[in-house]
């Protein structure tokens, strides 16, 4: 009789899955922290006009958006098909633009108030009269940094 037994081939050992829940929860936590949710619900239909030279805005936290376009289907029975102004999550009039700009400025720090940019997202079929009226109200509110949103045209 021998003291040492011959080793038998038992195969490869199985992979431990003890740390798998930790990894899953770390990934879940990462995506929960890094994902941003849409701030405003689109209540107007906006098909942006085409442009050949488009520049991206650098700091989106310093941008406030004004949407102008025809109301969505669910609001057309109540409001009609004429172009409307949407500020945040509600329809507003021209008079409300000054209050909107002042509340956006109040939400920023003192150093960033002068850097506030107003982005106009306007449907391509909107009449220019309402756009001009909005620009006049922005001028009265001293919001002079304006950008127009557009979609890029590749083949020009």
C-alpha positions, -999 to +999 in steps of 0.1 A: +000+000+000+013+034-009+012+065+012+004+088-016-026+086-037-026+093-074-043+126-082-073+122-104-084+148-130-114+165-115-118+192-143-116+229-140-130+245-108-162+265-112-161+303-112-172+319-079-203+341-084-203+355-048-192+390-060-217+391-089-244+410-069-219+436-059-208+442-094-245+444-106-253+470-079-223+491-087-232+492-124-268+501-114-257+528-091-233+542-118-261+545-144-286+559-119-261+587-110-248+595-145-281+594-164-300+626-169-338+626-173-355+649-198-364+681-179-394+694-200-422+676-217-426+687-254-460+702-257-454+718-291-443+702-324-408+714-333-391+704-366-359+724-366-348+742-397-318+730-416-284+748-414-250+742-429-228+757-401-238+745-367-219+750-334-226+731-303-233+750-270-206+743-245-222+745-211-258+733-212-265+744-176-263+780-187-289+776-215-326+782-211-349+769-238-379+786-254-400+763-277-422+778-304-444+757-326-479+743-332-493+725-302-491+687-301-522+667-312-535+663-277-536+700-272-548+710-306-585+706-297-581+730-269-556+755-284-559+752-321-531+748-346-516+783-343-480+786-330-476+787-293-448+795-269-437+768-244-416+778-214-407+748-192-437+726-190-465+750-198-479+772-226-472+809-219-477+843-235-453+870-245-458+888-211-445+857-192-411+857-210-396+884-187-406+864-156-391+833-171-358+849-178-356+865-144-363+831-127-337+814-148-312+841-138-321+837-101-314+800-103-278+807-114-248+818-094-236+854-095-207+847-118-229+828-143-258+853-146-241+872-174-234+840-193-270+829-196-279+820-232-315+817-244-319+790-270-349+794-294-361+761-307-386+771-334-406+750-358-396+757-394-432+765-404-437+791-376-444+826-388-417+852-382-440+876-364-442+856-332-404+850-333-399+888-336-422+894-307-403+869-286-370+886-295-384+920-285-395+906-251-360+890-246-345+924-254-367+941-228-356+914-203-319+921-212-314+886-224-292+895-254-273+862-258-296+842-282-290+810-301-312+794-327-314+756-327-311+739-361-303+705-375-272+700-395-274+694-433-246+671-444-249+674-482-248+710-493 
